[in-house]
Amino acid sequence: AQTVTQSQPEMSVQEAETVTLSCTYDTSENNYYLFWYKQPPSRQMILVIRQEAYKQQNATENRFSVNFQKAAKSFSLKISDSQLGDTAMYFCASSYNNAGNMLTFGGGTRLMVKP
Amino acid sequence: DTGVSQDPRHKITKRGQNVTFRCDPISEHNRLYWYRQTLGQGPEFLTYFQNEAQLEKSRLLSDRFSAERPKGSFSTLEIQRTEQGDSAMYLCASSLLQGLTDTQYFGPGTRLTVL
């Protein structure tokens, strides 16, 4: 079984600044995948970034990057140059292909970007 | 390219009634997942299909719940004899399994309120 923990229920950041959201996970699998999803208010879940556990290089997608520390089972999300549209719930999730790739989600972090 | 669609978007029902939700995945996606999300929490896995075969069911899926994916296209999730505890957002996601990995794309969800 996998567990995902997000220890920051809420965070805020000023527009144009950088913010880091934390996530830790626990798994006994070797081949697994990690994800960050964004859920804006009253809108659908959107994939932000994805990391394969076998890859040592941290994934990046424009202003979004991760810090993947496999030994520490840590997977944080850094948002650079925060924009008002980044305001949302952010969910960290994991999956592994021996379980059909079903996603196990953390409890979420509510991010508010302030003008 | 249309995304995942779900119908209805909102459903209000009285306790004890049956309800059925529909999910239309992204065209040619061979996997379809159902999740349940209660207010302020991360989604929880319910079940998934690969083509028309239902391969995994969570312990959360009591015998009042049934899901189908005839012909491997759209899927339905039925809840019989609804209870107030069934009130939640029901999310559908689809993916294209290529090799061992896939990325899930979510629909807008169906919000169920049981009175």
Boltz contact constraints between the chains, C-beta under 6 A:
constraints:
  - contact:
      token1: [A, 44]
      token2: [B, 106]
      max_distance: 6.0
  - contact:
      token1: [A, 44]
      token2: [B, 108]
      max_distance: 6.0
  - contact:
      token1: [A, 45]
      token2: [B, 106]
      max_distance: 6.0
  - contact:
      token1: [A, 91]
      token2: [B, 42]
      max_distance: 6.0
  - contact:
      token1: [A, 97]
      token2: [B, 100]
      max_distance: 6.0
  - contact:
      token1: [A, 100]
      token2: [B, 48]
      max_distance: 6.0
  - contact:
      token1: [A, 100]
      token2: [B, 55]
      max_distance: 6.0
  - contact:
      token1: [A, 100]
      token2: [B, 56]
      max_distance: 6.0
  - contact:
      token1: [A, 101]
      token2: [B, 102]
      max_distance: 6.0
  - contact:
      token1: [A, 102]
      token2: [B, 45]
      max_distance: 6.0
  - contact:
      token1: [A, 102]
      token2: [B, 48]
      max_distance: 6.0
  - contact:
      token1: [A, 105]
      token2: [B, 42]
      max_distance: 6.0
  - contact:
      token1: [A, 105]
      token2: [B, 43]
      max_distance: 6.0
  - contact:
      token1: [A, 106]
      token2: [B, 42]
      max_distance: 6.0
  - contact:
      token1: [A, 107]
      token2: [B, 42]
      max_distance: 6.0
  - contact:
      token1: [A, 108]
      token2: [B, 42]
      max_distance: 6.0
